[in-house]
Amino acid sequence: MNTTSRSPFDLASEAAGRIRHLRPVRPELAIVLGSGLGSAMALDAAAEIPYAQIPHFPISTVPGHAGSLYLQDFEGVPAAFLSGRVHLYEGYDADQVVFAVRVMRILGANTLVLTNAAGGVNRDFHPGALMVIQDHINLTGRTPLLGPNDDRLGPRFPDMSEVYSQGLVSLAHSSAHSLGQDLVTGVYMGLLGPSFETPAEIRMARLLGADAVGMSTVLEAIAAIHAGMDVLGISCITNMAAGILPQKLSHQEVIETTRQVRDEFAGLLAAIVSNYGKQLGAKT
């Protein structure tokens, strides 16, 4: 994606225009499916738009990130599923990492659900646990808001005192309770990657208040708040972080754990969206 002569807003608007032409659906919410989680959802093949067909859309190079947009009704709510994301460690810049979020906002999405695979820092967690994100710590060293501000995207100084909507956090917990599922709450620390963290870095993360670590999510959340969206974050704890258990870490373990919990994850996401839709109906 060449951003040297055109603004991120103009590029995102062009992408949104192409999507409207291919499938004229206005999503109420957008859902980013993280590593290995795309296979958890029953996505409609007829609603698929490969990222390669959308102008300026960055393409993921990471296994477990399919690279397609699905615009479809989900639990009675018009939704956009982003099956796969891109990361800073792939060589993309911050504007490219959040490009899809900005396109979804231009399409009309008011709420963003961010999902990811994460390493557990909190010793009370276990692989396969689902964690709703209460707050985050951005240690990537990047922000999508660097440089001149474009007021069409959002304000110069967005408030970050409640990045993850506490109303949506409560909705996630009540939805999990209705299913008899356990859902933990924690702070997500975003790091650059792609190497997994060292045991010393995990000790640092714990001292700073992190419950889980990962290589995504934080920039997308910042861009969504900048754009005036409500944000919900859910992490699948795929492994315990370095130094907690006497074993080495691998991306294969991440994919395998998400495969094992995909039914639980899909059920939780369906319940959250269903209850979200009921709240929307009650307001109208």
C-alpha positions as CSV (number, residue, x, y, z in Angstrom):
1,M,0.0,0.0,0.0
2,N,1.6,3.3,-1.1
3,T,0.8,6.1,1.3
4,T,3.4,8.5,0.2
5,S,1.1,10.8,-1.8
6,R,-2.4,10.0,-0.5
7,S,-3.9,10.2,3.0
8,P,-4.9,7.1,5.0
9,F,-8.5,8.4,5.0
10,D,-8.6,8.6,1.2
11,L,-7.1,5.2,0.8
12,A,-9.5,3.7,3.3
13,S,-12.4,5.4,1.6
14,E,-11.5,3.9,-1.7
15,A,-11.3,0.5,-0.2
16,A,-14.7,1.0,1.5
17,G,-16.2,2.1,-1.9
18,R,-14.9,-1.1,-3.5
19,I,-16.4,-3.2,-0.7
20,R,-19.8,-1.5,-1.1
21,H,-19.7,-2.2,-4.8
22,L,-19.0,-5.9,-4.2
23,R,-21.4,-6.4,-1.3
24,P,-23.6,-3.5,-0.2
25,V,-24.0,-4.4,3.4
26,R,-23.6,-1.8,6.2
27,P,-22.1,-3.6,9.2
28,E,-23.1,-2.6,12.7
29,L,-20.0,-4.3,14.2
30,A,-16.7,-5.6,12.9
31,I,-14.9,-8.7,14.3
32,V,-11.2,-9.3,13.8
33,L,-10.4,-13.0,14.1
34,G,-6.9,-13.6,15.4
35,S,-4.5,-16.5,14.9
36,G,-6.3,-19.7,14.2
37,L,-9.7,-18.3,15.2
38,G,-11.1,-17.8,11.8
39,S,-11.7,-21.5,11.5
40,A,-13.9,-21.4,14.6
41,M,-16.7,-19.4,12.8
42,A,-19.3,-20.7,10.3
43,L,-18.5,-18.0,7.8
44,D,-20.7,-17.7,4.7
45,A,-18.7,-18.4,1.5
46,A,-21.1,-16.4,-0.5
47,A,-20.3,-13.4,1.7
48,E,-16.5,-13.6,1.2
49,I,-14.3,-10.9,-0.3
50,P,-10.6,-11.8,-0.3
51,Y,-8.4,-9.0,0.8
52,A,-6.6,-9.2,-2.5
53,Q,-9.7,-7.9,-4.2
54,I,-9.9,-4.7,-2.0
55,P,-7.7,-1.8,-3.0
56,H,-4.8,-1.0,-0.6
57,F,-5.7,-3.8,1.8
58,P,-2.6,-5.4,3.3
59,I,-2.3,-9.2,3.0
60,S,-1.2,-11.3,6.0
61,T,1.8,-13.5,5.6
62,V,1.3,-15.5,8.8
63,P,-0.2,-19.0,9.1
64,G,-3.6,-19.0,10.7
65,H,-4.6,-15.7,9.1
66,A,-6.7,-16.5,6.1
67,G,-7.0,-13.0,4.6
68,S,-10.7,-12.6,3.7
69,L,-13.5,-10.2,4.7
70,Y,-17.0,-11.6,5.2
71,L,-20.1,-9.3,5.3
72,Q,-23.0,-11.3,6.7
73,D,-25.8,-11.3,9.2
74,F,-24.6,-12.9,12.5
75,E,-27.1,-13.6,15.3
76,G,-29.4,-11.0,13.8
77,V,-26.7,-8.3,13.6
78,P,-25.1,-7.1,10.3
79,A,-21.5,-7.9,10.9
80,A,-18.1,-7.8,9.1
81,F,-15.7,-10.6,9.9
82,L,-12.0,-9.9,9.2
83,S,-10.5,-13.4,9.0
84,G,-6.9,-12.6,9.5
85,R,-4.9,-9.4,10.3
86,V,-1.5,-8.0,9.6
87,H,1.2,-7.2,12.2
88,L,4.1,-4.8,12.6
89,Y,6.6,-7.7,12.6
90,E,5.6,-8.6,9.1
91,G,7.1,-5.3,8.0
92,Y,3.9,-3.3,7.8
93,D,3.7,0.1,9.3
94,A,1.2,1.2,11.9
95,D,-1.2,2.8,9.3
96,Q,-1.3,-0.5,7.4
97,V,-1.9,-2.5,10.6
98,V,-5.0,-0.4,11.4
99,F,-6.1,0.0,7.8
100,A,-8.9,-2.5,8.1
101,V,-10.3,-0.9,11.2
102,R,-10.5,2.5,9.5
103,V,-12.3,0.9,6.5
104,M,-14.8,-0.8,8.8
105,R,-15.6,2.6,10.5
106,I,-16.1,4.2,7.1
107,L,-18.5,1.4,6.2
108,G,-20.5,2.3,9.2
109,A,-19.4,-0.1,12.0
110,N,-19.9,1.3,15.4
111,T,-18.3,-1.5,17.5
112,L,-15.1,-3.4,17.0
113,V,-14.5,-6.8,18.5
114,L,-10.8,-7.7,18.6
115,T,-9.7,-11.3,19.2
116,N,-6.2,-12.7,19.5
117,A,-4.0,-15.5,20.6
118,A,-2.0,-14.6,23.7
119,G,0.6,-15.9,26.1
120,G,-0.5,-16.2,29.7
121,V,1.5,-14.1,32.2
122,N,-0.9,-14.5,35.1
123,R,0.0,-17.7,36.8
124,D,-3.7,-18.4,37.6
125,F,-4.4,-18.7,33.9
126,H,-4.1,-21.9,31.9
127,P,-3.8,-22.7,28.1
128,G,-7.3,-22.6,26.5
129,A,-8.7,-20.0,28.9
130,L,-10.6,-17.1,27.3
131,M,-9.8,-13.6,28.7
132,V,-11.8,-10.4,28.2
133,I,-9.4,-7.5,27.9
134,Q,-9.9,-4.9,30.7
135,D,-7.1,-2.6,29.5
136,H,-3.9,-2.8,27.6
137,I,-0.2,-1.7,27.7
138,N,1.3,-0.7,24.3
139,L,5.0,-1.6,24.3
140,T,5.3,-2.0,20.5
141,G,6.9,1.4,20.3
142,R,4.4,2.4,17.6
143,T,1.1,4.2,17.3
144,P,-1.2,4.7,14.3
145,L,-1.7,8.4,15.3
146,L,1.9,9.5,14.7
147,G,2.3,12.5,12.4
148,P,-0.2,15.1,11.3
149,N,-3.7,14.4,12.4
150,D,-6.5,13.9,9.9
151,D,-9.7,15.1,11.6
152,R,-11.7,12.9,9.2
153,L,-10.3,9.9,11.1
154,G,-10.6,11.3,14.6
155,P,-9.4,14.0,17.0
156,R,-5.8,14.9,17.6
157,F,-5.8,13.8,21.3
158,P,-8.2,10.9,21.8
159,D,-9.1,10.0,25.4
160,M,-7.8,6.5,26.3
161,S,-9.2,6.2,29.8
162,E,-11.7,3.5,28.7
163,V,-10.3,1.8,25.6
164,Y,-12.3,-1.3,26.2
165,S,-16.0,-0.5,26.8
166,Q,-16.9,-1.6,30.3
167,G,-20.4,-2.1,29.1
168,L,-19.2,-4.6,26.5
169,V,-16.9,-6.2,29.1
170,S,-20.0,-6.8,31.3
171,L,-21.9,-8.1,28.4
172,A,-19.1,-10.6,27.6
173,H,-19.2,-11.8,31.2
174,S,-23.0,-12.2,31.3
175,S,-22.9,-14.0,28.0
176,A,-20.3,-16.4,29.3
177,H,-22.2,-17.0,32.5
178,S,-25.4,-17.9,30.5
179,L,-23.3,-20.6,28.7
180,G,-21.7,-21.9,31.9
181,Q,-18.3,-20.8,30.6
182,D,-15.5,-19.4,32.6
183,L,-14.2,-16.0,31.3
184,V,-11.3,-14.3,33.0
185,T,-10.5,-10.6,32.9
186,G,-7.0,-9.1,32.5
187,V,-4.6,-6.6,31.0
188,Y,-3.1,-7.3,27.6
189,M,0.4,-6.2,26.8
190,G,1.2,-5.6,23.1
191,L,4.8,-6.2,22.0
192,L,6.5,-6.0,18.6
193,G,7.5,-9.6,18.0
194,P,8.0,-11.8,16.1
195,S,10.2,-13.6,18.6
196,F,8.5,-14.9,21.7
197,E,9.4,-13.0,24.9
198,T,12.2,-14.0,27.1
199,P,11.6,-15.1,30.7
200,A,13.1,-11.8,31.9
201,E,10.7,-9.9,29.7
202,I,7.7,-11.9,31.1
203,R,8.8,-11.0,34.6
204,M,8.9,-7.4,33.5
205,A,5.4,-7.7,32.0
206,R,4.1,-9.2,35.3
207,L,5.6,-6.4,37.3
208,L,4.0,-3.8,35.0
209,G,0.6,-5.4,35.6
210,A,0.1,-7.5,32.4
211,D,-1.9,-10.7,32.5
212,A,-1.3,-11.7,28.9
213,V,1.1,-10.8,26.1
214,G,0.8,-10.7,22.4
215,M,1.8,-9.1,19.1
216,S,-1.4,-7.5,17.9
217,T,-4.6,-5.7,19.0
218,V,-3.2,-2.6,20.7
219,L,-2.8,-0.5,17.6
220,E,-6.2,-1.5,16.2
221,A,-7.8,-0.6,19.5
222,I,-6.1,2.8,19.5
223,A,-7.3,3.5,15.9
224,A,-10.9,2.4,16.8
225,I,-11.0,4.8,19.8
226,H,-9.6,7.5,17.6
227,A,-12.5,6.8,15.2
228,G,-15.1,6.9,17.9
229,M,-15.9,3.2,18.0
230,D,-16.7,1.0,21.0
231,V,-14.1,-1.8,21.5
232,L,-14.3,-5.3,23.0
233,G,-11.2,-7.5,23.2
234,I,-11.0,-11.2,23.8
235,S,-7.8,-13.2,24.1
236,C,-7.4,-16.9,23.8
237,I,-4.6,-17.9,26.2
238,T,-2.9,-20.4,23.9
239,N,0.2,-21.0,26.1
240,M,1.8,-19.9,29.3
241,A,4.5,-17.4,28.5
242,A,8.3,-18.0,28.7
243,G,9.7,-19.1,32.0
244,I,6.4,-20.2,33.6
245,L,6.4,-23.8,32.4
246,P,9.5,-25.8,31.6
247,Q,8.9,-26.0,27.9
248,K,9.7,-24.2,24.7
249,L,7.2,-22.0,22.8
250,S,6.0,-22.5,19.2
251,H,3.4,-21.0,16.8
252,Q,2.2,-24.5,16.2
253,E,1.1,-24.7,19.9
254,V,-0.8,-21.5,19.4
255,I,-2.7,-22.9,16.4
256,E,-3.3,-26.2,18.1
257,T,-4.8,-24.6,21.3
258,T,-7.1,-22.3,19.3
259,R,-8.3,-25.4,17.5
260,Q,-9.1,-27.1,20.8
261,V,-11.2,-24.2,22.1
262,R,-12.8,-23.1,18.8
263,D,-16.2,-24.4,19.7
264,E,-16.2,-22.6,23.1
265,F,-14.9,-19.4,21.5
266,A,-17.5,-19.6,18.7
267,G,-20.3,-20.1,21.2
268,L,-19.2,-17.2,23.4
269,L,-18.9,-14.9,20.4
270,A,-22.3,-15.9,19.2
271,A,-23.8,-15.2,22.6
272,I,-22.1,-11.8,22.9
273,V,-23.4,-10.7,19.5
274,S,-26.9,-12.0,20.1
275,N,-27.1,-10.1,23.4
276,Y,-25.5,-7.0,21.7
277,G,-28.3,-7.2,19.1
278,K,-30.9,-7.3,21.8
279,Q,-29.5,-4.2,23.4
280,L,-29.5,-2.5,20.1
281,G,-33.2,-3.4,19.6
282,A,-34.1,-2.1,23.0
283,K,-32.6,1.3,22.1
284,T,-34.5,1.6,18.9
